[in-house]
Amino acid sequence: MNEIKEEKFEVTLEKLQGLVRELESGDISLEDSIKKFEQGMSLARSCQERLNSAEQKIEILLKADKSGVSTSPFETE
Protein backbone atom coordinates (compact mmCIF):
# COMPACT_ATOMS: atom_id res chain seq x y z
CA MET A 1 0.00 0.00 0.00
CA ASN A 2 2.91 2.39 0.66
CA GLU A 3 3.92 1.99 -2.97
CA ILE A 4 0.45 3.15 -4.02
CA LYS A 5 0.59 6.23 -1.78
CA GLU A 6 3.88 7.33 -3.38
CA GLU A 7 2.34 7.37 -6.86
CA LYS A 8 0.52 10.35 -8.24
CA PHE A 9 -3.26 10.22 -7.99
CA GLU A 10 -3.61 10.11 -11.77
CA VAL A 11 -1.27 7.10 -12.04
CA THR A 12 -3.22 5.22 -9.39
CA LEU A 13 -6.52 6.06 -11.08
CA GLU A 14 -5.15 4.93 -14.45
CA LYS A 15 -4.11 1.58 -12.95
CA LEU A 16 -7.56 1.18 -11.43
CA GLN A 17 -9.21 1.90 -14.77
CA GLY A 18 -6.95 -0.68 -16.43
CA LEU A 19 -7.97 -3.32 -13.90
CA VAL A 20 -11.64 -2.50 -14.47
CA ARG A 21 -11.18 -2.93 -18.22
CA GLU A 22 -9.51 -6.31 -17.68
CA LEU A 23 -12.26 -7.49 -15.34
CA GLU A 24 -15.00 -6.31 -17.68
CA SER A 25 -13.43 -8.10 -20.64
CA GLY A 26 -14.17 -11.47 -19.07
CA ASP A 27 -11.03 -12.95 -20.64
CA ILE A 28 -9.32 -13.87 -17.36
CA SER A 29 -9.70 -16.79 -15.00
CA LEU A 30 -11.70 -16.65 -11.79
CA GLU A 31 -8.51 -16.73 -9.72
CA ASP A 32 -6.99 -13.84 -11.67
CA SER A 33 -10.28 -11.96 -11.45
CA ILE A 34 -10.25 -12.24 -7.67
CA LYS A 35 -6.63 -11.03 -7.49
CA LYS A 36 -7.36 -8.11 -9.78
CA PHE A 37 -10.51 -7.24 -7.82
CA GLU A 38 -8.47 -7.19 -4.61
CA GLN A 39 -5.85 -4.94 -6.24
CA GLY A 40 -8.61 -2.71 -7.55
CA MET A 41 -10.17 -2.34 -4.12
CA SER A 42 -6.82 -1.27 -2.72
CA LEU A 43 -6.34 1.27 -5.51
CA ALA A 44 -9.90 2.58 -5.11
CA ARG A 45 -9.38 2.99 -1.36
CA SER A 46 -6.18 4.92 -1.99
CA CYS A 47 -7.89 7.20 -4.52
CA GLN A 48 -10.79 7.86 -2.14
CA GLU A 49 -8.41 8.72 0.72
CA ARG A 50 -6.57 11.18 -1.50
CA LEU A 51 -9.80 12.79 -2.68
CA ASN A 52 -11.00 13.13 0.91
CA SER A 53 -7.69 14.71 1.88
CA ALA A 54 -7.84 17.15 -1.04
CA GLU A 55 -11.42 18.10 -0.12
CA GLN A 56 -10.37 18.83 3.47
CA LYS A 57 -7.43 20.96 2.32
CA ILE A 58 -9.66 22.97 0.00
CA GLU A 59 -12.19 23.55 2.81
CA ILE A 60 -9.40 24.74 5.12
CA LEU A 61 -8.02 27.09 2.47
CA LEU A 62 -11.42 28.53 1.71
CA LYS A 63 -12.23 29.04 5.39
CA ALA A 64 -8.89 30.79 5.90
CA ASP A 65 -9.61 33.14 3.01
CA LYS A 66 -10.40 36.54 4.46
CA SER A 67 -11.88 37.99 1.29
CA GLY A 68 -15.40 37.16 2.36
CA VAL A 69 -15.79 34.08 0.21
CA SER A 70 -18.17 31.72 1.90
CA THR A 71 -17.77 27.98 1.81
CA SER A 72 -20.28 25.25 1.64
CA PRO A 73 -19.55 21.56 1.61
CA PHE A 74 -20.01 19.92 -1.76
CA GLU A 75 -21.75 16.65 -2.29
CA THR A 76 -19.66 13.59 -3.06
CA GLU A 77 -20.98 10.63 -4.94
C-alpha positions as CSV (number, residue, x, y, z in Angstrom):
1,M,0.0,0.0,0.0
2,N,2.9,2.4,0.7
3,E,3.9,2.0,-3.0
4,I,0.5,3.1,-4.0
5,K,0.6,6.2,-1.8
6,E,3.9,7.3,-3.4
7,E,2.3,7.4,-6.9
8,K,0.5,10.4,-8.2
9,F,-3.3,10.2,-8.0
10,E,-3.6,10.1,-11.8
11,V,-1.3,7.1,-12.0
12,T,-3.2,5.2,-9.4
13,L,-6.5,6.1,-11.1
14,E,-5.2,4.9,-14.5
15,K,-4.1,1.6,-13.0
16,L,-7.6,1.2,-11.4
17,Q,-9.2,1.9,-14.8
18,G,-6.9,-0.7,-16.4
19,L,-8.0,-3.3,-13.9
20,V,-11.6,-2.5,-14.5
21,R,-11.2,-2.9,-18.2
22,E,-9.5,-6.3,-17.7
23,L,-12.3,-7.5,-15.3
24,E,-15.0,-6.3,-17.7
25,S,-13.4,-8.1,-20.6
26,G,-14.2,-11.5,-19.1
27,D,-11.0,-12.9,-20.6
28,I,-9.3,-13.9,-17.4
29,S,-9.7,-16.8,-15.0
30,L,-11.7,-16.7,-11.8
31,E,-8.5,-16.7,-9.7
32,D,-7.0,-13.8,-11.7
33,S,-10.3,-12.0,-11.5
34,I,-10.3,-12.2,-7.7
35,K,-6.6,-11.0,-7.5
36,K,-7.4,-8.1,-9.8
37,F,-10.5,-7.2,-7.8
38,E,-8.5,-7.2,-4.6
39,Q,-5.9,-4.9,-6.2
40,G,-8.6,-2.7,-7.6
41,M,-10.2,-2.3,-4.1
42,S,-6.8,-1.3,-2.7
43,L,-6.3,1.3,-5.5
44,A,-9.9,2.6,-5.1
45,R,-9.4,3.0,-1.4
46,S,-6.2,4.9,-2.0
47,C,-7.9,7.2,-4.5
48,Q,-10.8,7.9,-2.1
49,E,-8.4,8.7,0.7
50,R,-6.6,11.2,-1.5
51,L,-9.8,12.8,-2.7
52,N,-11.0,13.1,0.9
53,S,-7.7,14.7,1.9
54,A,-7.8,17.1,-1.0
55,E,-11.4,18.1,-0.1
56,Q,-10.4,18.8,3.5
57,K,-7.4,21.0,2.3
58,I,-9.7,23.0,0.0
59,E,-12.2,23.5,2.8
60,I,-9.4,24.7,5.1
61,L,-8.0,27.1,2.5
62,L,-11.4,28.5,1.7
63,K,-12.2,29.0,5.4
64,A,-8.9,30.8,5.9
65,D,-9.6,33.1,3.0
66,K,-10.4,36.5,4.5
67,S,-11.9,38.0,1.3
68,G,-15.4,37.2,2.4
69,V,-15.8,34.1,0.2
70,S,-18.2,31.7,1.9
71,T,-17.8,28.0,1.8
72,S,-20.3,25.3,1.6
73,P,-19.6,21.6,1.6
74,F,-20.0,19.9,-1.8
75,E,-21.7,16.6,-2.3
76,T,-19.7,13.6,-3.1
77,E,-21.0,10.6,-4.9
